[in-house]
């Protein structure tokens, strides 16, 4: 069954992969079992155990009955969660149908809905304003450094 997981290193057995996943994960107060993968970013899908997605490997090991033609979905909405009760397999069409836009951005700000489409905006206005402010400050510092170095 583990041979069907794309990108999974071949040296893993079910027991060793289960121990590996549990050693790299922590339990959140929300009940999610969050895994720490190769990247340092939190809140994104994690790769580990070769080049396999952690949630797919966790489904194959903890739940069983993994079918490679179906996608593994997080019911909790946390992309780096590997809690077996939060994972299930769906077809791609069903996964797209059930996907919902979150009403808050990744920093917790409320999103506004676009009046023309009725969907949430991709970028939160507050986060966008903060990013633009940081860019303007960096740009002003670069200009000030260039002017200080200029000698006519």
C-alpha positions in Angstrom: 0.0 0.0 0.0 2.9 2.4 0.7 4.2 1.8 -2.7 1.2 3.7 -4.2 2.1 6.9 -2.4 3.9 9.1 -4.9 7.3 10.4 -3.8 7.5 8.3 -0.7 10.9 6.9 0.1 11.1 3.1 -0.4 12.9 2.4 2.9 9.8 3.1 5.0 7.6 0.4 6.4 4.2 1.3 7.9 5.6 1.1 11.5 8.7 3.3 10.7 6.6 5.8 8.8 4.1 6.0 11.6 6.9 6.7 14.1 8.5 9.2 11.8 5.3 11.2 11.4 4.5 11.2 15.1 8.1 12.3 15.9 7.7 15.3 13.6 4.3 16.4 14.7 2.7 18.4 17.5 -0.9 18.5 18.8 -2.6 21.9 18.7 -5.4 22.9 21.1 -7.8 22.7 18.2 -7.2 19.0 17.9 -5.1 19.1 14.8 -1.9 17.1 14.6 0.4 19.5 12.8 3.5 18.1 11.1 6.8 19.9 10.6 8.1 19.2 7.1 11.1 20.3 5.1 10.1 24.0 4.9 10.1 26.4 7.8 6.7 27.9 6.8 3.7 27.0 9.0 0.2 26.6 7.5 1.1 25.2 4.1 1.1 21.6 2.8 4.3 19.9 4.1 6.5 17.4 2.2 8.5 14.8 4.1 9.6 11.2 4.0 11.1 11.5 0.6 9.1 13.9 -1.6 5.6 12.7 -0.5 3.0 15.0 0.9 2.7 14.5 4.6 -1.1 14.3 4.7 -1.2 11.7 1.9 1.4 9.5 3.7 -0.5 10.0 7.0 -3.7 8.9 5.3 -2.0 5.8 3.9 -0.5 4.8 7.3 -3.1 5.9 9.9 -6.4 5.4 8.0 -5.5 2.8 5.3 -7.2 2.0 2.1 -5.4 4.7 0.2 -6.3 5.0 -3.5 -4.0 7.1 -5.7 -6.7 8.1 -8.1 -8.5 10.1 -5.3 -7.3 13.2 -3.5 -6.8 13.5 0.3 -8.8 16.4 1.8 -8.5 18.1 5.2 -11.9 18.6 6.7 -10.4 20.9 9.3 -9.0 23.3 6.6 -5.4 23.2 8.1 -3.1 22.2 5.3 -0.3 20.8 7.5 -2.6 18.7 9.7 -2.2 14.9 9.6 -4.8 14.0 12.2 -6.5 10.8 10.8 -10.0 11.9 11.8 -9.5 15.2 9.8 -8.5 13.4 6.5 -10.7 11.7 3.9 -10.4 10.8 0.2 -12.5 12.4 -2.5 -12.5 12.7 -6.3 -11.0 15.9 -7.7 -14.5 17.1 -8.7 -15.9 16.6 -5.2 -12.8 18.2 -3.6 -13.3 21.3 -5.8 -17.0 21.4 -5.1 -16.5 21.3 -1.3 -13.7 23.9 -1.3 -14.8 27.1 0.3 -13.1 30.4 0.6 -12.1 31.3 4.1 -13.7 34.5 5.6 -10.4 35.5 7.2 -6.9 35.9 5.7 -3.9 33.9 7.1 -3.2 36.7 9.5 -6.7 36.6 10.9 -8.1 39.7 9.3 -11.7 39.7 7.9 -11.9 39.6 4.2 -14.2 41.8 2.1 -16.4 40.4 -0.6 -16.1 41.6 -4.1 -19.4 43.3 -5.0 -19.3 42.1 -8.7 -18.7 38.4 -8.0 -19.9 38.0 -4.4 -16.7 36.1 -3.6 -14.1 37.1 -1.0 -11.2 39.1 -2.3 -8.0 37.2 -2.7 -5.9 39.7 -0.7 -7.0 41.2 2.6 -6.9 45.0 2.4 -5.1 45.4 5.7 -2.4 42.9 4.7 -2.1 44.6 1.3 -1.7 48.0 2.9 0.9 46.7 5.3 2.9 45.1 2.4 2.7 48.3 0.4 3.9 50.4 3.4 6.9 48.0 3.9 7.7 48.3 0.2 7.6 52.1 0.3 9.9 52.1 3.4 12.4 49.8 1.7 12.3 51.9 -1.4 12.8 55.1 0.5 15.8 53.6 2.3 17.3 52.5 -1.0 16.8 56.0 -2.5 18.3 57.6 0.6 21.3 55.3 0.5 21.8 56.1 -3.2 21.6 59.9 -2.6 24.0 59.6 0.3 26.5 57.9 -1.9 26.2 60.3 -4.8 29.0 62.9 -5.0 28.8 65.4 -7.9 
